[in-house]
Amino acid sequence: MKNKNDNNTSLNENAPSFNNDSVQLNNIKLSKIKKIEIPQTNSQDIIITHTGYSLSYNETHEQSNWVAYELTREETTKLFERTDKFIPDPEVKTETANGKDYYGTVYDRGHLAPAADMGWSSTTMAESFFYSNMSPQTKSFNRGIWKKLEELVRSWAIENDTIYIVTGPVLTSGLQTIGANKVSVPNYFYKVILDYSEPSIKGIGFILPNIGSSAPSQNFAVTIDSVEKFTGIDFFPLLPDKQEELIEKTLCVNCWTWKSTKTKIEKDGKTSSLTVQCSGITKTGKRCKRMTTNSNGRCFQH
């Protein structure tokens, strides 16, 4: 499960599937775990904690190995607009990439933790534009399938109240570089998401090539185990071992909704979710098909 940079991992584990182990997820006993989203780290990692997210900075590739953060339903409400002020991360003592590295290239400064996830405070919005949170992405990828997946993940935060996200580039030797700082251009990006709340505990991963695609997001869904093998990163190591094993080997595509949930702003300035599919899981292990307007994302039965 923890093999380093096994990039021969099949990317064809993307067809909608249902694993019988997902029924067992309903029996997981929750533990109170602080910073559950932080991957396994070692003494060589440069770990930096900002207000809205944490990261592991890779000086060789001049970008983060991973960016990890908790996203709650309340934090999906945008209170502050994008700043679009890209600046070096002052906490990275070895210095990060800068605008000159991207200038004149065909690549976007692609967010790892999206600005739209950080609009809940002026500080988090500003931090989302640090170059430590950027990675070179093709325009068609950044503005297409990657953006759609980011929107989908926000809808999961709305439906499930709180989720934990780790995202980043797949960094290997021999990558193309841009700029004087030789910023590596990844061939793939990943996301892993953990919903560690009752009654629908679940996890899911994604591996996406750094190219445009019109395919639906679920076509890129894989187990978290697969992302670990592909990246060499150990995700959610603070989970009890048996829970981690079960959650990370299970791909339950039916346990997640695949249409982004929108929110609306009321006259009093408050936001409310539109009708969404219940996030509860039935006794047979399938996702409840009822629709609900409840703020907790669950129907009357769940």
C-alpha positions as CSV (number, residue, x, y, z in Angstrom):
1,M,0.0,0.0,0.0
2,K,2.9,2.3,0.6
3,N,5.2,1.5,-2.4
4,K,7.2,4.5,-3.5
5,N,6.4,6.0,-6.9
6,D,4.9,2.9,-8.4
7,N,3.7,4.8,-11.5
8,N,2.7,1.5,-13.2
9,T,-0.5,1.6,-11.1
10,S,-3.4,1.0,-13.4
11,L,-5.5,4.1,-14.2
12,N,-8.3,1.9,-15.4
13,E,-9.7,1.5,-11.9
14,N,-12.1,4.2,-12.9
15,A,-15.3,2.4,-13.9
16,P,-18.2,2.9,-11.5
17,S,-18.0,0.1,-9.0
18,F,-19.4,-1.0,-5.7
19,N,-17.2,-2.8,-3.2
20,N,-18.9,-5.1,-0.7
21,D,-16.5,-3.8,1.9
22,S,-18.3,-0.5,1.8
23,V,-21.1,-2.1,3.9
24,Q,-18.6,-2.5,6.7
25,L,-17.8,1.2,6.6
26,N,-21.2,1.8,8.4
27,N,-19.8,-0.1,11.4
28,I,-16.7,2.1,11.9
29,K,-16.4,3.6,15.3
30,L,-15.2,7.2,15.0
31,S,-12.2,8.6,16.9
32,K,-11.4,12.2,17.7
33,I,-8.3,12.8,15.6
34,K,-6.7,16.2,15.3
35,K,-5.1,17.1,11.9
36,I,-6.5,13.9,10.4
37,E,-5.8,15.2,6.9
38,I,-2.0,15.4,7.3
39,P,-0.1,12.6,5.4
40,Q,2.8,10.7,6.8
41,T,5.9,13.0,7.0
42,N,9.5,12.5,7.7
43,S,12.4,14.6,9.0
44,Q,13.4,15.7,5.5
45,D,10.0,17.1,4.6
46,I,9.5,20.9,4.7
47,I,6.1,21.1,6.4
48,I,4.4,24.5,6.6
49,T,1.1,25.3,8.2
50,H,-1.0,28.2,7.0
51,T,-4.4,29.3,8.3
52,G,-6.4,27.4,5.7
53,Y,-4.1,24.5,4.7
54,S,-0.9,22.7,5.4
55,L,1.7,21.7,2.8
56,S,4.9,19.7,2.2
57,Y,7.2,21.8,0.0
58,N,9.6,20.0,-2.5
59,E,12.6,22.2,-3.2
60,T,13.8,20.0,-6.0
61,H,10.5,20.5,-8.0
62,E,9.7,24.0,-6.6
63,Q,6.2,23.1,-5.6
64,S,4.3,21.2,-2.9
65,N,4.3,17.4,-2.7
66,W,0.9,17.8,-1.1
67,V,-1.5,20.4,0.2
68,A,-3.9,19.2,2.9
69,Y,-6.9,20.8,4.6
70,E,-10.3,20.4,6.2
71,L,-13.3,21.8,4.3
72,T,-16.6,22.4,6.2
73,R,-20.0,23.3,4.9
74,E,-19.7,26.7,6.4
75,E,-16.3,27.3,4.7
76,T,-17.9,26.8,1.2
77,T,-19.7,30.1,1.6
78,K,-17.6,32.7,-0.2
79,L,-17.2,35.8,1.9
80,F,-14.2,37.3,0.1
81,E,-13.5,37.5,-3.6
82,R,-10.4,36.2,-5.4
83,T,-7.3,38.5,-5.0
84,D,-5.4,37.1,-8.0
85,K,-2.3,38.4,-6.3
86,F,0.2,35.6,-6.7
87,I,3.2,35.9,-4.4
88,P,6.0,33.8,-3.1
89,D,5.3,31.9,0.1
90,P,7.1,33.8,2.9
91,E,7.2,30.7,5.1
92,V,9.3,28.7,2.6
93,K,12.8,29.7,3.6
94,T,14.4,28.2,0.5
95,E,12.1,30.4,-1.6
96,T,9.4,29.3,-3.9
97,A,8.7,29.8,-7.6
98,N,7.6,33.2,-8.8
99,G,5.7,34.8,-11.7
100,K,8.8,34.9,-14.0
101,D,8.9,31.1,-14.0
102,Y,5.4,31.0,-15.5
103,Y,5.6,34.1,-17.7
104,G,5.6,33.3,-21.4
105,T,4.9,29.6,-20.9
106,V,1.8,27.7,-22.0
107,Y,1.0,26.7,-18.4
108,D,-1.5,28.1,-15.9
109,R,-0.5,28.7,-12.3
110,G,-2.8,25.9,-11.2
111,H,-4.1,26.0,-7.6
112,L,-3.8,22.9,-5.5
113,A,-6.1,24.2,-2.7
114,P,-8.6,26.1,-4.9
115,A,-9.2,29.8,-4.1
116,A,-12.9,29.0,-4.0
117,D,-12.3,26.7,-1.0
118,M,-10.5,29.5,0.8
119,G,-13.0,32.3,0.5
120,W,-14.2,32.1,4.1
121,S,-11.6,34.7,5.3
122,S,-9.4,37.4,3.8
123,T,-6.3,35.6,5.2
124,T,-7.1,32.2,3.7
125,M,-8.0,33.8,0.3
126,A,-4.6,35.6,0.2
127,E,-2.7,32.5,1.3
128,S,-4.3,30.5,-1.5
129,F,-2.3,32.6,-4.0
130,F,1.1,31.6,-2.5
131,Y,3.3,30.0,-5.2
132,S,3.7,27.0,-2.8
133,N,0.1,26.4,-3.7
134,M,0.7,26.5,-7.4
135,S,1.7,23.9,-9.9
136,P,2.1,24.2,-13.7
137,Q,-1.1,23.0,-15.3
138,T,-2.2,23.0,-19.0
139,K,-4.9,25.5,-19.6
140,S,-7.4,22.9,-20.8
141,F,-6.8,20.9,-17.6
142,N,-6.9,23.7,-15.1
143,R,-10.0,25.4,-16.6
144,G,-11.8,22.1,-17.4
145,I,-11.7,18.8,-15.6
146,W,-9.7,20.1,-12.7
147,K,-12.1,22.9,-12.0
148,K,-15.1,20.6,-12.3
149,L,-13.6,18.2,-9.8
150,E,-12.9,21.2,-7.4
151,E,-16.6,22.2,-7.7
152,L,-17.7,18.6,-7.1
153,V,-15.5,18.3,-3.9
154,R,-17.1,21.6,-2.6
155,S,-20.5,20.0,-3.1
156,W,-19.4,17.0,-1.0
157,A,-18.4,19.4,1.8
158,I,-21.9,20.8,1.7
159,E,-23.6,17.4,1.7
160,N,-21.3,15.7,4.3
161,D,-20.7,18.7,6.6
162,T,-17.0,18.2,6.8
163,I,-14.5,16.5,4.5
164,Y,-10.7,16.2,4.5
165,I,-8.8,16.8,1.3
166,V,-5.2,16.1,0.2
167,T,-4.2,17.1,-3.3
168,G,-1.1,17.7,-5.3
169,P,1.1,16.9,-8.3
170,V,2.7,13.5,-9.0
171,L,6.4,14.4,-8.8
172,T,9.0,12.1,-10.4
173,S,12.4,12.5,-11.8
174,G,12.9,13.6,-15.4
175,L,9.9,15.9,-15.6
176,Q,10.0,18.9,-18.0
177,T,10.7,22.2,-16.2
178,I,9.9,25.9,-16.7
179,G,11.5,29.1,-15.6
180,A,14.9,30.0,-14.0
181,N,13.9,28.1,-10.9
182,K,13.2,24.9,-12.9
183,V,9.7,24.3,-11.8
184,S,8.7,20.8,-12.7
185,V,5.7,20.2,-15.0
186,P,3.8,17.2,-13.6
187,N,2.2,14.7,-15.9
188,Y,-0.4,13.8,-13.4
189,F,-2.3,15.3,-10.4
190,Y,-4.2,13.6,-7.6
191,K,-6.9,14.3,-5.0
192,V,-7.9,12.1,-2.1
193,I,-11.0,12.9,0.0
194,L,-12.1,11.5,3.4
195,D,-15.6,11.8,4.8
196,Y,-15.1,10.8,8.4
197,S,-18.6,11.4,9.7
198,E,-21.5,9.1,10.4
199,P,-23.4,7.5,8.9
200,S,-21.6,7.6,5.5
201,I,-17.9,7.2,6.3
202,K,-16.0,6.8,3.0
203,G,-13.0,7.8,1.1
204,I,-12.1,8.2,-2.6
205,G,-9.2,9.1,-4.7
206,F,-8.5,10.6,-8.2
207,I,-5.6,10.4,-10.6
208,L,-5.8,12.8,-13.6
209,P,-3.4,13.4,-16.4
210,N,-2.4,17.0,-16.9
211,I,-4.4,17.4,-20.1
212,G,-7.9,18.5,-21.0
213,S,-10.7,16.0,-20.8
214,S,-14.4,16.0,-21.4
215,A,-14.9,12.8,-19.5
216,P,-16.9,12.8,-16.2
217,S,-15.0,13.0,-13.0
218,Q,-16.0,9.5,-11.8
219,N,-14.0,8.1,-14.8
220,F,-10.9,9.1,-12.9
221,A,-12.0,7.7,-9.5
222,V,-9.7,5.2,-7.8
223,T,-9.1,3.8,-4.3
224,I,-7.0,5.8,-2.0
225,D,-4.7,2.8,-1.9
226,S,-4.1,3.3,-5.7
227,V,-3.2,6.9,-5.2
228,E,-0.7,5.9,-2.5
229,K,1.0,3.4,-4.8
230,F,1.1,6.0,-7.6
231,T,2.5,8.8,-5.5
232,G,4.4,7.1,-2.7
233,I,2.5,9.2,-0.1
234,D,0.8,7.6,2.9
235,F,-2.5,9.3,3.3
236,F,-4.5,9.6,6.6
237,P,-2.0,7.7,8.7
238,L,-3.6,8.9,11.9
239,L,-6.6,6.7,11.3
240,P,-6.7,3.5,13.4
241,D,-5.0,0.9,11.2
242,K,-8.0,-1.3,10.5
243,Q,-10.1,1.7,9.6
244,E,-7.4,3.1,7.3
245,E,-7.1,-0.3,5.6
246,L,-10.8,-0.6,5.0
247,I,-11.5,3.0,3.9
248,E,-8.5,3.1,1.6
249,K,-9.1,-0.1,-0.2
250,T,-12.8,0.6,-0.8
251,L,-14.1,2.4,-3.9
252,C,-17.8,3.0,-3.6
253,V,-18.6,5.3,-6.5
254,N,-22.4,5.0,-5.7
255,C,-21.7,6.5,-2.2
256,W,-20.9,9.9,-3.7
257,T,-23.1,12.3,-5.7
258,W,-21.7,13.3,-9.1
259,K,-23.5,16.5,-9.8
260,S,-22.2,19.7,-8.1
261,T,-24.4,21.2,-5.4
262,K,-25.1,24.9,-5.7
263,T,-25.9,27.2,-2.9
264,K,-28.1,30.3,-3.0
265,I,-27.8,33.5,-1.1
266,E,-30.9,34.6,0.8
267,K,-32.0,38.2,1.3
268,D,-30.6,38.2,4.8
269,G,-27.2,37.3,3.5
270,K,-27.4,33.7,4.7
271,T,-26.8,30.8,2.3
272,S,-28.8,27.6,2.0
273,S,-28.2,24.5,0.0
274,L,-30.5,23.5,-2.8
275,T,-32.1,20.1,-2.9
276,V,-29.4,17.4,-2.8
277,Q,-29.3,13.6,-2.7
278,C,-29.3,12.3,0.9
279,S,-25.7,11.4,1.9
280,G,-26.9,8.5,4.1
281,I,-26.1,4.9,3.4
282,T,-28.8,2.1,3.4
283,K,-28.4,-1.2,5.2
284,T,-27.4,-2.8,1.9
285,G,-24.5,-0.4,1.6
286,K,-26.0,1.7,-1.2
287,R,-26.5,5.5,-1.1
288,C,-29.9,6.7,-0.1
289,K,-31.9,7.9,-3.2
290,R,-34.1,10.4,-1.3
291,M,-33.6,14.1,-2.0
292,T,-33.4,16.5,0.9
293,T,-33.1,20.2,1.6
294,N,-31.9,19.7,5.2
295,S,-28.8,21.6,6.0
296,N,-27.0,18.4,7.2
297,G,-27.4,16.8,3.7
298,R,-29.5,13.9,5.1
299,C,-33.1,12.9,4.8
300,F,-35.5,12.3,7.6
301,Q,-34.5,8.7,7.9
302,H,-30.7,9.4,8.2
